[in-house]
Amino acid sequence: KQTLNKHYEKLPEDPTQTLHKELFNLWVEGKEDSFVSPKEAKEIMGISNNPKSDGTGPTNRPSTLPHFKPGISYFYPSLKIHKLEKDLLKPGVEPPVCLITALQDGVS
């Protein structure tokens, strides 16, 4: 549990959805400018290549599959026991920790 507030600044809201939308739009732009193929855009970001009803081009709509949606973020510690001196390796010692962020039901 993170208790020292000097190590982080609490965000007023979770930026995951906003960042995902921004990333999605960058991929659509890359697809339209031929930096990535429609197949890559579909497989990686779930960008549709279905034609618009008027036939003017692809819809570029996001997939509704849960695989392409950002998940719920969570944190877990990675203990850095190798950073301790040999004489400090005793029961009850608190080793340095690296906090790792991951996502459920999505790409981490």
C-alpha positions in Angstrom: 0.0 0.0 0.0 1.4 3.4 -1.0 1.5 5.6 2.1 4.1 8.3 1.3 2.3 11.0 -0.7 5.5 12.7 -1.7 6.1 9.8 -4.2 3.0 10.4 -6.3 0.4 12.9 -7.2 -3.2 11.7 -7.1 -5.0 12.4 -10.4 -8.5 14.0 -10.2 -9.8 11.3 -12.6 -8.6 8.2 -14.3 -7.1 9.2 -17.7 -7.3 5.7 -19.2 -10.3 6.3 -21.4 -9.0 9.6 -22.7 -5.6 8.2 -23.4 -7.2 5.1 -25.2 -9.3 7.4 -27.4 -6.2 9.5 -28.2 -4.2 6.4 -29.1 -7.1 5.0 -31.2 -7.3 8.3 -33.1 -3.6 8.2 -33.8 -3.9 4.6 -35.2 -6.8 5.8 -37.4 -4.6 8.6 -38.7 -1.8 6.1 -39.3 -4.1 3.8 -41.2 -5.5 6.7 -43.3 -1.9 7.8 -44.1 -0.8 4.2 -44.9 1.7 4.0 -42.1 -0.1 0.8 -40.9 -2.2 -1.6 -42.9 -6.0 -2.0 -42.3 -5.3 -5.5 -41.2 -2.7 -4.3 -38.5 -5.1 -1.6 -37.4 -7.9 -4.2 -37.0 -5.8 -6.8 -35.2 -4.0 -4.4 -32.8 -6.6 -1.6 -32.1 -9.8 -3.1 -33.4 -10.3 -0.4 -36.0 -13.1 -1.4 -38.4 -12.4 -1.5 -42.2 -16.1 -1.9 -43.1 -17.2 0.5 -45.9 -19.4 3.5 -45.1 -23.0 3.3 -46.3 -22.3 5.9 -49.0 -19.2 3.9 -50.1 -16.8 6.8 -49.5 -14.3 4.8 -47.4 -14.0 2.8 -44.2 -15.9 3.6 -41.1 -12.9 3.3 -38.8 -15.2 2.5 -35.9 -13.8 0.9 -32.8 -14.5 -2.7 -32.1 -17.0 -3.6 -29.4 -15.0 -6.7 -28.3 -13.7 -6.4 -24.7 -10.2 -7.3 -25.9 -9.8 -3.9 -27.5 -11.1 -1.9 -24.6 -8.8 -0.7 -21.8 -9.3 -2.7 -18.6 -9.2 -1.7 -15.0 -5.7 -0.8 -13.8 -4.2 -2.3 -10.8 -0.8 -2.3 -9.1 1.5 -5.0 -7.7 5.0 -4.8 -6.1 8.2 -6.2 -7.5 10.5 -6.8 -4.6 14.1 -5.8 -5.3 15.8 -8.2 -2.9 19.0 -8.1 -5.0 19.5 -4.4 -4.0 20.1 -5.3 -0.4 23.5 -6.0 1.1 24.0 -9.6 2.2 24.1 -8.8 5.9 20.7 -7.0 5.6 18.9 -10.1 4.3 17.1 -11.0 7.5 13.5 -12.0 8.3 11.3 -9.0 8.6 13.4 -6.7 6.5 11.5 -4.5 4.0 13.3 -4.7 0.6 13.1 -1.9 -2.0 10.0 -2.2 -4.1 9.2 -1.2 -7.7 5.5 -0.6 -8.2 4.2 -2.1 -11.5 1.0 -1.0 -13.2 -1.1 -3.5 -15.2 -4.5 -3.7 -16.8 -7.2 -6.3 -16.5 -8.9 -7.4 -19.8 -6.7 -5.4 -22.0 -3.2 -4.7 -23.3 -0.7 -3.8 -20.5 
